[in-house]
Amino acid sequence: MKPGDKIVFKNSDAVTHNVFSTSKANPFTVKAQKGRRNHDDRINEEGVTEIRCAFHPKMKLVVQVQK
């Protein structure tokens, strides 16, 4: 991804998720997202952004942002 790109979190199952960044450079939190809904956000800062789900601790996404 490049700084300013939009990232879309698609919850395509029936389970509620919570998406949040553990990165200081790109902090955000998507509160409880019920099943079959989408949320988008922008990743603005370069570096590695780790994204997790509070309800499902084993879920993890790592996004590399660079120009």
mmCIF file as Biopython writes it, N, C-alpha, C and O atoms, coordinates in Angstrom:
data_model
#
loop_
_atom_site.group_PDB
_atom_site.id
_atom_site.type_symbol
_atom_site.label_atom_id
_atom_site.label_alt_id
_atom_site.label_comp_id
_atom_site.label_asym_id
_atom_site.label_entity_id
_atom_site.label_seq_id
_atom_site.pdbx_PDB_ins_code
_atom_site.Cartn_x
_atom_site.Cartn_y
_atom_site.Cartn_z
_atom_site.occupancy
_atom_site.B_iso_or_equiv
_atom_site.auth_seq_id
_atom_site.auth_asym_id
_atom_site.pdbx_PDB_model_num
ATOM 1   N N  . MET A ? 1  ? 0.835   -1.177  0.000  1.0 0.0 1  A 1 
ATOM 2   C CA . MET A ? 1  ? 0.000   0.000   0.000  1.0 0.0 1  A 1 
ATOM 3   C C  . MET A ? 1  ? 0.877   1.236   0.000  1.0 0.0 1  A 1 
ATOM 4   O O  . MET A ? 1  ? 2.044   1.204   0.389  1.0 0.0 1  A 1 
ATOM 5   N N  . LYS A ? 2  ? 0.274   2.329   -0.449 1.0 0.0 2  A 1 
ATOM 6   C CA . LYS A ? 2  ? 0.947   3.619   -0.423 1.0 0.0 2  A 1 
ATOM 7   C C  . LYS A ? 2  ? 0.250   4.520   0.598  1.0 0.0 2  A 1 
ATOM 8   O O  . LYS A ? 2  ? -0.941  4.348   0.857  1.0 0.0 2  A 1 
ATOM 9   N N  . PRO A ? 3  ? 0.978   5.479   1.181  1.0 0.0 3  A 1 
ATOM 10  C CA . PRO A ? 3  ? 0.340   6.394   2.125  1.0 0.0 3  A 1 
ATOM 11  C C  . PRO A ? 3  ? -0.902  7.043   1.504  1.0 0.0 3  A 1 
ATOM 12  O O  . PRO A ? 3  ? -0.867  7.520   0.370  1.0 0.0 3  A 1 
ATOM 13  N N  . GLY A ? 4  ? -1.985  7.052   2.264  1.0 0.0 4  A 1 
ATOM 14  C CA . GLY A ? 4  ? -3.240  7.637   1.806  1.0 0.0 4  A 1 
ATOM 15  C C  . GLY A ? 4  ? -4.183  6.654   1.152  1.0 0.0 4  A 1 
ATOM 16  O O  . GLY A ? 4  ? -5.341  6.985   0.899  1.0 0.0 4  A 1 
ATOM 17  N N  . ASP A ? 5  ? -3.705  5.434   0.869  1.0 0.0 5  A 1 
ATOM 18  C CA . ASP A ? 5  ? -4.587  4.422   0.278  1.0 0.0 5  A 1 
ATOM 19  C C  . ASP A ? 5  ? -5.688  4.030   1.249  1.0 0.0 5  A 1 
ATOM 20  O O  . ASP A ? 5  ? -5.512  4.053   2.467  1.0 0.0 5  A 1 
ATOM 21  N N  . LYS A ? 6  ? -6.813  3.674   0.683  1.0 0.0 6  A 1 
ATOM 22  C CA . LYS A ? 6  ? -7.951  3.219   1.487  1.0 0.0 6  A 1 
ATOM 23  C C  . LYS A ? 6  ? -7.849  1.705   1.656  1.0 0.0 6  A 1 
ATOM 24  O O  . LYS A ? 6  ? -7.550  0.981   0.707  1.0 0.0 6  A 1 
ATOM 25  N N  . ILE A ? 7  ? -8.103  1.244   2.873  1.0 0.0 7  A 1 
ATOM 26  C CA . ILE A ? 7  ? -8.169  -0.181  3.152  1.0 0.0 7  A 1 
ATOM 27  C C  . ILE A ? 7  ? -9.603  -0.492  3.556  1.0 0.0 7  A 1 
ATOM 28  O O  . ILE A ? 7  ? -10.201 0.228   4.355  1.0 0.0 7  A 1 
ATOM 29  N N  . VAL A ? 8  ? -10.149 -1.567  2.998  1.0 0.0 8  A 1 
ATOM 30  C CA . VAL A ? 8  ? -11.536 -1.942  3.273  1.0 0.0 8  A 1 
ATOM 31  C C  . VAL A ? 8  ? -11.540 -3.241  4.065  1.0 0.0 8  A 1 
ATOM 32  O O  . VAL A ? 8  ? -10.921 -4.228  3.666  1.0 0.0 8  A 1 
ATOM 33  N N  . PHE A ? 9  ? -12.233 -3.229  5.174  1.0 0.0 9  A 1 
ATOM 34  C CA . PHE A ? 9  ? -12.398 -4.421  6.005  1.0 0.0 9  A 1 
ATOM 35  C C  . PHE A ? 9  ? -13.781 -4.985  5.713  1.0 0.0 9  A 1 
ATOM 36  O O  . PHE A ? 9  ? -14.794 -4.391  6.083  1.0 0.0 9  A 1 
ATOM 37  N N  . LYS A ? 10 ? -13.818 -6.120  5.054  1.0 0.0 10 A 1 
ATOM 38  C CA . LYS A ? 10 ? -15.082 -6.763  4.692  1.0 0.0 10 A 1 
ATOM 39  C C  . LYS A ? 10 ? -15.350 -7.895  5.666  1.0 0.0 10 A 1 
ATOM 40  O O  . LYS A ? 10 ? -14.598 -8.867  5.731  1.0 0.0 10 A 1 
ATOM 41  N N  . ASN A ? 11 ? -16.412 -7.763  6.410  1.0 0.0 11 A 1 
ATOM 42  C CA . ASN A ? 11 ? -16.824 -8.836  7.313  1.0 0.0 11 A 1 
ATOM 43  C C  . ASN A ? 11 ? -17.852 -9.656  6.552  1.0 0.0 11 A 1 
ATOM 44  O O  . ASN A ? 11 ? -19.045 -9.353  6.580  1.0 0.0 11 A 1 
ATOM 45  N N  . SER A ? 12 ? -17.388 -10.691 5.876  1.0 0.0 12 A 1 
ATOM 46  C CA . SER A ? 12 ? -18.272 -11.476 5.011  1.0 0.0 12 A 1 
ATOM 47  C C  . SER A ? 12 ? -18.858 -12.698 5.697  1.0 0.0 12 A 1 
ATOM 48  O O  . SER A ? 12 ? -19.512 -13.515 5.048  1.0 0.0 12 A 1 
ATOM 49  N N  . ASP A ? 13 ? -18.634 -12.837 7.003  1.0 0.0 13 A 1 
ATOM 50  C CA . ASP A ? 13 ? -19.275 -13.946 7.719  1.0 0.0 13 A 1 
ATOM 51  C C  . ASP A ? 13 ? -20.333 -13.383 8.666  1.0 0.0 13 A 1 
ATOM 52  O O  . ASP A ? 13 ? -20.574 -12.176 8.673  1.0 0.0 13 A 1 
ATOM 53  N N  . ALA A ? 14 ? -20.951 -14.226 9.446  1.0 0.0 14 A 1 
ATOM 54  C CA . ALA A ? 14 ? -22.033 -13.798 10.327 1.0 0.0 14 A 1 
ATOM 55  C C  . ALA A ? 14 ? -21.543 -13.433 11.728 1.0 0.0 14 A 1 
ATOM 56  O O  . ALA A ? 14 ? -22.351 -13.104 12.597 1.0 0.0 14 A 1 
ATOM 57  N N  . VAL A ? 15 ? -20.241 -13.486 11.955 1.0 0.0 15 A 1 
ATOM 58  C CA . VAL A ? 15 ? -19.653 -13.260 13.275 1.0 0.0 15 A 1 
ATOM 59  C C  . VAL A ? 15 ? -19.244 -11.785 13.421 1.0 0.0 15 A 1 
ATOM 60  O O  . VAL A ? 15 ? -18.785 -11.167 12.461 1.0 0.0 15 A 1 
ATOM 61  N N  . THR A ? 16 ? -19.413 -11.236 14.617 1.0 0.0 16 A 1 
ATOM 62  C CA . THR A ? 16 ? -18.999 -9.866  14.897 1.0 0.0 16 A 1 
ATOM 63  C C  . THR A ? 16 ? -17.484 -9.821  15.082 1.0 0.0 16 A 1 
ATOM 64  O O  . THR A ? 16 ? -16.905 -10.689 15.735 1.0 0.0 16 A 1 
ATOM 65  N N  . HIS A ? 17 ? -16.850 -8.803  14.503 1.0 0.0 17 A 1 
ATOM 66  C CA . HIS A ? 17 ? -15.419 -8.593  14.648 1.0 0.0 17 A 1 
ATOM 67  C C  . HIS A ? 17 ? -15.164 -7.164  15.111 1.0 0.0 17 A 1 
ATOM 68  O O  . HIS A ? 17 ? -16.040 -6.305  15.016 1.0 0.0 17 A 1 
ATOM 69  N N  . ASN A ? 18 ? -13.962 -6.921  15.611 1.0 0.0 18 A 1 
ATOM 70  C CA . ASN A ? 18 ? -13.498 -5.595  15.999 1.0 0.0 18 A 1 
ATOM 71  C C  . ASN A ? 18 ? -12.108 -5.460  15.399 1.0 0.0 18 A 1 
ATOM 72  O O  . ASN A ? 18 ? -11.228 -6.269  15.692 1.0 0.0 18 A 1 
ATOM 73  N N  . VAL A ? 19 ? -11.899 -4.464  14.574 1.0 0.0 19 A 1 
ATOM 74  C CA . VAL A ? 19 ? -10.626 -4.293  13.885 1.0 0.0 19 A 1 
ATOM 75  C C  . VAL A ? 19 ? -9.926  -3.077  14.473 1.0 0.0 19 A 1 
ATOM 76  O O  . VAL A ? 19 ? -10.517 -2.004  14.596 1.0 0.0 19 A 1 
ATOM 77  N N  . PHE A ? 20 ? -8.642  -3.258  14.841 1.0 0.0 20 A 1 
ATOM 78  C CA . PHE A ? 20 ? -7.898  -2.127  15.375 1.0 0.0 20 A 1 
ATOM 79  C C  . PHE A ? 20 ? -6.423  -2.260  15.016 1.0 0.0 20 A 1 
ATOM 80  O O  . PHE A ? 20 ? -5.923  -3.361  14.787 1.0 0.0 20 A 1 
ATOM 81  N N  . SER A ? 21 ? -5.744  -1.132  14.970 1.0 0.0 21 A 1 
ATOM 82  C CA . SER A ? 21 ? -4.322  -1.089  14.664 1.0 0.0 21 A 1 
ATOM 83  C C  . SER A ? 21 ? -3.529  -1.041  15.960 1.0 0.0 21 A 1 
ATOM 84  O O  . SER A ? 21 ? -3.897  -0.338  16.902 1.0 0.0 21 A 1 
ATOM 85  N N  . THR A ? 22 ? -2.435  -1.798  15.997 1.0 0.0 22 A 1 
ATOM 86  C CA . THR A ? 22 ? -1.524  -1.722  17.138 1.0 0.0 22 A 1 
ATOM 87  C C  . THR A ? 22 ? -0.344  -0.804  16.822 1.0 0.0 22 A 1 
ATOM 88  O O  . THR A ? 22 ? 0.581   -0.682  17.625 1.0 0.0 22 A 1 
ATOM 89  N N  . SER A ? 23 ? -0.373  -0.167  15.669 1.0 0.0 23 A 1 
ATOM 90  C CA . SER A ? 23 ? 0.712   0.688   15.206 1.0 0.0 23 A 1 
ATOM 91  C C  . SER A ? 23 ? 0.527   2.116   15.700 1.0 0.0 23 A 1 
ATOM 92  O O  . SER A ? 23 ? -0.567  2.674   15.621 1.0 0.0 23 A 1 
ATOM 93  N N  . LYS A ? 24 ? 1.608   2.701   16.209 1.0 0.0 24 A 1 
ATOM 94  C CA . LYS A ? 24 ? 1.556   4.108   16.633 1.0 0.0 24 A 1 
ATOM 95  C C  . LYS A ? 24 ? 1.435   5.035   15.428 1.0 0.0 24 A 1 
ATOM 96  O O  . LYS A ? 24 ? 0.863   6.120   15.530 1.0 0.0 24 A 1 
ATOM 97  N N  . ALA A ? 25 ? 1.971   4.608   14.289 1.0 0.0 25 A 1 
ATOM 98  C CA . ALA A ? 25 ? 1.952   5.449   13.094 1.0 0.0 25 A 1 
ATOM 99  C C  . ALA A ? 25 ? 0.570   5.531   12.448 1.0 0.0 25 A 1 
ATOM 100 O O  . ALA A ? 25 ? 0.223   6.567   11.882 1.0 0.0 25 A 1 
ATOM 101 N N  . ASN A ? 26 ? -0.211  4.482   12.518 1.0 0.0 26 A 1 
ATOM 102 C CA . ASN A ? 26 ? -1.534  4.443   11.872 1.0 0.0 26 A 1 
ATOM 103 C C  . ASN A ? 26 ? -2.586  3.926   12.851 1.0 0.0 26 A 1 
ATOM 104 O O  . ASN A ? 26 ? -3.142  2.847   12.644 1.0 0.0 26 A 1 
ATOM 105 N N  . PRO A ? 27 ? -2.864  4.674   13.904 1.0 0.0 27 A 1 
ATOM 106 C CA . PRO A ? 27 ? -3.834  4.193   14.885 1.0 0.0 27 A 1 
ATOM 107 C C  . PRO A ? 27 ? -5.275  4.321   14.380 1.0 0.0 27 A 1 
ATOM 108 O O  . PRO A ? 27 ? -5.640  5.338   13.790 1.0 0.0 27 A 1 
ATOM 109 N N  . PHE A ? 28 ? -6.069  3.312   14.606 1.0 0.0 28 A 1 
ATOM 110 C CA . PHE A ? 28 ? -7.502  3.371   14.350 1.0 0.0 28 A 1 
ATOM 111 C C  . PHE A ? 28 ? -8.175  2.215   15.056 1.0 0.0 28 A 1 
ATOM 112 O O  . PHE A ? 28 ? -7.532  1.218   15.387 1.0 0.0 28 A 1 
ATOM 113 N N  . THR A ? 29 ? -9.462  2.348   15.286 1.0 0.0 29 A 1 
ATOM 114 C CA . THR A ? 29 ? -10.264 1.289   15.881 1.0 0.0 29 A 1 
ATOM 115 C C  . THR A ? 29 ? -11.617 1.280   15.203 1.0 0.0 29 A 1 
ATOM 116 O O  . THR A ? 29 ? -12.291 2.307   15.121 1.0 0.0 29 A 1 
ATOM 117 N N  . VAL A ? 30 ? -12.007 0.118   14.720 1.0 0.0 30 A 1 
ATOM 118 C CA . VAL A ? 30 ? -13.353 -0.087  14.201 1.0 0.0 30 A 1 
ATOM 119 C C  . VAL A ? 30 ? -14.077 -0.859  15.294 1.0 0.0 30 A 1 
ATOM 120 O O  . VAL A ? 30 ? -13.783 -2.031  15.533 1.0 0.0 30 A 1 
ATOM 121 N N  . LYS A ? 31 ? -15.014 -0.211  15.951 1.0 0.0 31 A 1 
ATOM 122 C CA . LYS A ? 31 ? -15.724 -0.888  17.035 1.0 0.0 31 A 1 
ATOM 123 C C  . LYS A ? 31 ? -16.445 -2.108  16.496 1.0 0.0 31 A 1 
ATOM 124 O O  . LYS A ? 31 ? -16.308 -2.423  15.314 1.0 0.0 31 A 1 
ATOM 125 N N  . ALA A ? 32 ? -17.188 -2.784  17.301 1.0 0.0 32 A 1 
ATOM 126 C CA . ALA A ? 32 ? -17.856 -4.028  16.911 1.0 0.0 32 A 1 
ATOM 127 C C  . ALA A ? 32 ? -18.521 -3.895  15.546 1.0 0.0 32 A 1 
ATOM 128 O O  . ALA A ? 32 ? -19.409 -3.067  15.344 1.0 0.0 32 A 1 
ATOM 129 N N  . GLN A ? 33 ? -18.073 -4.721  14.628 1.0 0.0 33 A 1 
ATOM 130 C CA . GLN A ? 33 ? -18.590 -4.721  13.254 1.0 0.0 33 A 1 
ATOM 131 C C  . GLN A ? 33 ? -19.372 -6.017  13.059 1.0 0.0 33 A 1 
ATOM 132 O O  . GLN A ? 33 ? -18.791 -7.098  12.957 1.0 0.0 33 A 1 
ATOM 133 N N  . LYS A ? 34 ? -20.680 -5.895  13.010 1.0 0.0 34 A 1 
ATOM 134 C CA . LYS A ? 34 ? -21.527 -7.080  12.853 1.0 0.0 34 A 1 
ATOM 135 C C  . LYS A ? 34 ? -21.312 -7.727  11.506 1.0 0.0 34 A 1 
ATOM 136 O O  . LYS A ? 34 ? -20.785 -7.112  10.579 1.0 0.0 34 A 1 
ATOM 137 N N  . GLY A ? 35 ? -21.719 -8.955  11.412 1.0 0.0 35 A 1 
ATOM 138 C CA . GLY A ? 35 ? -21.523 -9.731  10.199 1.0 0.0 35 A 1 
ATOM 139 C C  . GLY A ? 35 ? -22.121 -9.101  8.962  1.0 0.0 35 A 1 
ATOM 140 O O  . GLY A ? 35 ? -23.142 -8.415  9.014  1.0 0.0 35 A 1 
ATOM 141 N N  . ARG A ? 36 ? -21.453 -9.355  7.842  1.0 0.0 36 A 1 
ATOM 142 C CA . ARG A ? 36 ? -21.885 -8.925  6.519  1.0 0.0 36 A 1 
ATOM 143 C C  . ARG A ? 36 ? -21.908 -7.405  6.346  1.0 0.0 36 A 1 
ATOM 144 O O  . ARG A ? 36 ? -22.764 -6.857  5.651  1.0 0.0 36 A 1 
ATOM 145 N N  . ARG A ? 37 ? -20.956 -6.741  6.991  1.0 0.0 37 A 1 
ATOM 146 C CA . ARG A ? 37 ? -20.817 -5.291  6.845  1.0 0.0 37 A 1 
ATOM 147 C C  . ARG A ? 37 ? -19.379 -4.956  6.491  1.0 0.0 37 A 1 
ATOM 148 O O  . ARG A ? 37 ? -18.469 -5.746  6.740  1.0 0.0 37 A 1 
ATOM 149 N N  . ASN A ? 38 ? -19.179 -3.783  5.911  1.0 0.0 38 A 1 
ATOM 150 C CA . ASN A ? 38 ? -17.851 -3.325  5.531  1.0 0.0 38 A 1 
ATOM 151 C C  . ASN A ? 38 ? -17.523 -2.027  6.256  1.0 0.0 38 A 1 
ATOM 152 O O  . ASN A ? 38 ? -18.411 -1.270  6.650  1.0 0.0 38 A 1 
ATOM 153 N N  . HIS A ? 39 ? -16.237 -1.794  6.418  1.0 0.0 39 A 1 
ATOM 154 C CA . HIS A ? 39 ? -15.747 -0.526  6.962  1.0 0.0 39 A 1 
ATOM 155 C C  . HIS A ? 39 ? -14.474 -0.177  6.213  1.0 0.0 39 A 1 
ATOM 156 O O  . HIS A ? 39 ? -13.660 -1.057  5.934  1.0 0.0 39 A 1 
ATOM 157 N N  . ASP A ? 40 ? -14.293 1.086   5.886  1.0 0.0 40 A 1 
ATOM 158 C CA . ASP A ? 40 ? -13.041 1.473   5.253  1.0 0.0 40 A 1 
ATOM 159 C C  . ASP A ? 40 ? -12.345 2.544   6.080  1.0 0.0 40 A 1 
ATOM 160 O O  . ASP A ? 40 ? -12.976 3.284   6.834  1.0 0.0 40 A 1 
ATOM 161 N N  . ASP A ? 41 ? -11.043 2.604   5.920  1.0 0.0 41 A 1 
ATOM 162 C CA . ASP A ? 41 ? -10.211 3.570   6.627  1.0 0.0 41 A 1 
ATOM 163 C C  . ASP A ? 41 ? -9.027  3.904   5.722  1.0 0.0 41 A 1 
ATOM 164 O O  . ASP A ? 41 ? -8.805  3.228   4.717  1.0 0.0 41 A 1 
ATOM 165 N N  . ARG A ? 42 ? -8.279  4.925   6.067  1.0 0.0 42 A 1 
ATOM 166 C CA . ARG A ? 42 ? -7.091  5.295   5.293  1.0 0.0 42 A 1 
ATOM 167 C C  . ARG A ? 42 ? -5.846  4.998   6.121  1.0 0.0 42 A 1 
ATOM 168 O O  . ARG A ? 42 ? -5.808  5.230   7.329  1.0 0.0 42 A 1 
ATOM 169 N N  . ILE A ? 43 ? -4.839  4.483   5.443  1.0 0.0 43 A 1 
ATOM 170 C CA . ILE A ? 43 ? -3.545  4.233   6.060  1.0 0.0 43 A 1 
ATOM 171 C C  . ILE A ? 43 ? -2.619  5.324   5.526  1.0 0.0 43 A 1 
ATOM 172 O O  . ILE A ? 43 ? -2.270  5.314   4.346  1.0 0.0 43 A 1 
ATOM 173 N N  . ASN A ? 44 ? -2.220  6.262   6.383  1.0 0.0 44 A 1 
ATOM 174 C CA . ASN A ? 44 ? -1.519  7.457   5.917  1.0 0.0 44 A 1 
ATOM 175 C C  . ASN A ? 44 ? -0.007  7.461   6.114  1.0 0.0 44 A 1 
ATOM 176 O O  . ASN A ? 44 ? 0.702   8.127   5.360  1.0 0.0 44 A 1 
ATOM 177 N N  . GLU A ? 45 ? 0.493   6.750   7.087  1.0 0.0 45 A 1 
ATOM 178 C CA . GLU A ? 45 ? 1.916   6.812   7.419  1.0 0.0 45 A 1 
ATOM 179 C C  . GLU A ? 45 ? 2.679   5.602   6.885  1.0 0.0 45 A 1 
ATOM 180 O O  . GLU A ? 45 ? 2.154   4.490   6.863  1.0 0.0 45 A 1 
ATOM 181 N N  . GLU A ? 46 ? 3.911   5.825   6.460  1.0 0.0 46 A 1 
ATOM 182 C CA . GLU A ? 46 ? 4.761   4.735   6.002  1.0 0.0 46 A 1 
ATOM 183 C C  . GLU A ? 46 ? 5.160   3.836   7.171  1.0 0.0 46 A 1 
ATOM 184 O O  . GLU A ? 46 ? 5.200   4.268   8.323  1.0 0.0 46 A 1 
ATOM 185 N N  . GLY A ? 47 ? 5.451   2.594   6.851  1.0 0.0 47 A 1 
ATOM 186 C CA . GLY A ? 47 ? 5.903   1.637   7.851  1.0 0.0 47 A 1 
ATOM 187 C C  . GLY A ? 47 ? 5.002   0.423   7.887  1.0 0.0 47 A 1 
ATOM 188 O O  . GLY A ? 47 ? 4.153   0.229   7.017  1.0 0.0 47 A 1 
ATOM 189 N N  . VAL A ? 48 ? 5.202   -0.387  8.903  1.0 0.0 48 A 1 
ATOM 190 C CA . VAL A ? 48 ? 4.423   -1.610  9.079  1.0 0.0 48 A 1 
ATOM 191 C C  . VAL A ? 48 ? 3.273   -1.318  10.029 1.0 0.0 48 A 1 
ATOM 192 O O  . VAL A ? 48 ? 3.477   -0.770  11.113 1.0 0.0 48 A 1 
ATOM 193 N N  . THR A ? 49 ? 2.072   -1.683  9.621  1.0 0.0 49 A 1 
ATOM 194 C CA . THR A ? 49 ? 0.891   -1.529  10.468 1.0 0.0 49 A 1 
ATOM 195 C C  . THR A ? 49 ? 0.331   -2.913  10.754 1.0 0.0 49 A 1 
ATOM 196 O O  . THR A ? 49 ? -0.009  -3.660  9.837  1.0 0.0 49 A 1 
ATOM 197 N N  . GLU A ? 50 ? 0.239   -3.247  12.039 1.0 0.0 50 A 1 
ATOM 198 C CA . GLU A ? 50 ? -0.334  -4.527  12.445 1.0 0.0 50 A 1 
ATOM 199 C C  . GLU A ? 50 ? -1.789  -4.295  12.824 1.0 0.0 50 A 1 
ATOM 200 O O  . GLU A ? 50 ? -2.106  -3.364  13.566 1.0 0.0 50 A 1 
ATOM 201 N N  . ILE A ? 51 ? -2.663  -5.139  12.315 1.0 0.0 51 A 1 
ATOM 202 C CA . ILE A ? 51 ? -4.103  -5.008  12.539 1.0 0.0 51 A 1 
ATOM 203 C C  . ILE A ? 51 ? -4.595  -6.280  13.210 1.0 0.0 51 A 1 
ATOM 204 O O  . ILE A ? 51 ? -4.245  -7.386  12.799 1.0 0.0 51 A 1 
ATOM 205 N N  . ARG A ? 52 ? -5.409  -6.114  14.248 1.0 0.0 52 A 1 
ATOM 206 C CA . ARG A ? 52 ? -5.886  -7.251  15.037 1.0 0.0 52 A 1 
ATOM 207 C C  . ARG A ? 52 ? -7.400  -7.173  15.228 1.0 0.0 52 A 1 
ATOM 208 O O  . ARG A ? 52 ? -8.032  -6.174  14.885 1.0 0.0 52 A 1 
ATOM 209 N N  . CYS A ? 53 ? -7.968  -8.246  15.781 1.0 0.0 53 A 1 
ATOM 210 C CA . CYS A ? 53 ? -9.378  -8.314  16.164 1.0 0.0 53 A 1 
ATOM 211 C C  . CYS A ? 53 ? -9.436  -8.624  17.656 1.0 0.0 53 A 1 
ATOM 212 O O  . CYS A ? 53 ? -8.894  -9.639  18.095 1.0 0.0 53 A 1 
ATOM 213 N N  . ALA A ? 54 ? -10.080 -7.771  18.434 1.0 0.0 54 A 1 
ATOM 214 C CA . ALA A ? 54 ? -10.152 -7.967  19.884 1.0 0.0 54 A 1 
ATOM 215 C C  . ALA A ? 54 ? -10.948 -9.214  20.252 1.0 0.0 54 A 1 
ATOM 216 O O  . ALA A ? 54 ? -10.676 -9.844  21.273 1.0 0.0 54 A 1 
ATOM 217 N N  . PHE A ? 55 ? -11.923 -9.570  19.433 1.0 0.0 55 A 1 
ATOM 218 C CA . PHE A ? 55 ? -12.752 -10.740 19.728 1.0 0.0 55 A 1 
ATOM 219 C C  . PHE A ? 55 ? -12.060 -12.051 19.368 1.0 0.0 55 A 1 
ATOM 220 O O  . PHE A ? 55 ? -12.381 -13.103 19.920 1.0 0.0 55 A 1 
ATOM 221 N N  . HIS A ? 56 ? -11.115 -11.981 18.444 1.0 0.0 56 A 1 
ATOM 222 C CA . HIS A ? 56 ? -10.430 -13.176 17.942 1.0 0.0 56 A 1 
ATOM 223 C C  . HIS A ? 56 ? -8.922  -12.911 17.949 1.0 0.0 56 A 1 
ATOM 224 O O  . HIS A ? 56 ? -8.365  -12.532 16.918 1.0 0.0 56 A 1 
ATOM 225 N N  . PRO A ? 57 ? -8.252  -13.102 19.085 1.0 0.0 57 A 1 
ATOM 226 C CA . PRO A ? 57 ? -6.841  -12.735 19.238 1.0 0.0 57 A 1 
ATOM 227 C C  . PRO A ? 57 ? -5.888  -13.394 18.245 1.0 0.0 57 A 1 
ATOM 228 O O  . PRO A ? 57 ? -4.797  -12.871 18.020 1.0 0.0 57 A 1 
ATOM 229 N N  . LYS A ? 58 ? -6.256  -14.509 17.653 1.0 0.0 58 A 1 
ATOM 230 C CA . LYS A ? 58 ? -5.369  -15.170 16.699 1.0 0.0 58 A 1 
ATOM 231 C C  . LYS A ? 58 ? -5.421  -14.532 15.311 1.0 0.0 58 A 1 
ATOM 232 O O  . LYS A ? 58 ? -4.575  -14.815 14.463 1.0 0.0 58 A 1 
ATOM 233 N N  . MET A ? 59 ? -6.410  -13.675 15.082 1.0 0.0 59 A 1 
ATOM 234 C CA . MET A ? 59 ? -6.509  -12.998 13.791 1.0 0.0 59 A 1 
ATOM 235 C C  . MET A ? 59 ? -5.513  -11.844 13.753 1.0 0.0 59 A 1 
ATOM 236 O O  . MET A ? 59 ? -5.446  -11.036 14.678 1.0 0.0 59 A 1 
ATOM 237 N N  . LYS A ? 60 ? -4.740  -11.780 12.667 1.0 0.0 60 A 1 
ATOM 238 C CA . LYS A ? 60 ? -3.711  -10.751 12.552 1.0 0.0 60 A 1 
ATOM 239 C C  . LYS A ? 60 ? -3.468  -10.449 11.077 1.0 0.0 60 A 1 
ATOM 240 O O  . LYS A ? 60 ? -3.403  -11.355 10.246 1.0 0.0 60 A 1 
ATOM 241 N N  . LEU A ? 61 ? -3.336  -9.173  10.768 1.0 0.0 61 A 1 
ATOM 242 C CA . LEU A ? 61 ? -3.017  -8.714  9.425  1.0 0.0 61 A 1 
ATOM 243 C C  . LEU A ? 61 ? -1.865  -7.731  9.544  1.0 0.0 61 A 1 
ATOM 244 O O  . LEU A ? 61 ? -1.889  -6.843  10.395 1.0 0.0 61 A 1 
ATOM 245 N N  . VAL A ? 62 ? -0.851  -7.887  8.689  1.0 0.0 62 A 1 
ATOM 246 C CA . VAL A ? 62 ? 0.269   -6.956  8.670  1.0 0.0 62 A 1 
ATOM 247 C C  . VAL A ? 62 ? 0.268   -6.270  7.298  1.0 0.0 62 A 1 
ATOM 248 O O  . VAL A ? 62 ? 0.269   -6.926  6.256  1.0 0.0 62 A 1 
ATOM 249 N N  . VAL A ? 63 ? 0.265   -4.935  7.330  1.0 0.0 63 A 1 
ATOM 250 C CA . VAL A ? 63 ? 0.234   -4.138  6.096  1.0 0.0 63 A 1 
ATOM 251 C C  . VAL A ? 63 ? 1.516   -3.324  6.017  1.0 0.0 63 A 1 
ATOM 252 O O  . VAL A ? 63 ? 1.873   -2.617  6.959  1.0 0.0 63 A 1 
ATOM 253 N N  . GLN A ? 64 ? 2.207   -3.428  4.886  1.0 0.0 64 A 1 
ATOM 254 C CA . GLN A ? 64 ? 3.408   -2.636  4.652  1.0 0.0 64 A 1 
ATOM 255 C C  . GLN A ? 64 ? 3.011   -1.405  3.838  1.0 0.0 64 A 1 
ATOM 256 O O  . GLN A ? 64 ? 2.471   -1.528  2.738  1.0 0.0 64 A 1 
ATOM 257 N N  . VAL A ? 65 ? 3.280   -0.230  4.380  1.0 0.0 65 A 1 
ATOM 258 C CA . VAL A ? 65 ? 2.950   1.021   3.707  1.0 0.0 65 A 1 
ATOM 259 C C  . VAL A ? 65 ? 4.258   1.708   3.320  1.0 0.0 65 A 1 
ATOM 260 O O  . VAL A ? 65 ? 5.102   2.001   4.167  1.0 0.0 65 A 1 
ATOM 261 N N  . GLN A ? 66 ? 4.406   1.958   2.008  1.0 0.0 66 A 1 
ATOM 262 C CA . GLN A ? 66 ? 5.613   2.629   1.530  1.0 0.0 66 A 1 
ATOM 263 C C  . GLN A ? 66 ? 5.307   3.395   0.271  1.0 0.0 66 A 1 
ATOM 264 O O  . GLN A ? 66 ? 4.380   3.060   -0.465 1.0 0.0 66 A 1 
ATOM 265 N N  . LYS A ? 67 ? 6.088   4.426   0.024  1.0 0.0 67 A 1 
ATOM 266 C CA . LYS A ? 67 ? 5.906   5.248   -1.179 1.0 0.0 67 A 1 
ATOM 267 C C  . LYS A ? 67 ? 6.387   4.508   -2.390 1.0 0.0 67 A 1 
ATOM 268 O O  . LYS A ? 67 ? 6.318   5.032   -3.502 1.0 0.0 67 A 1 
#
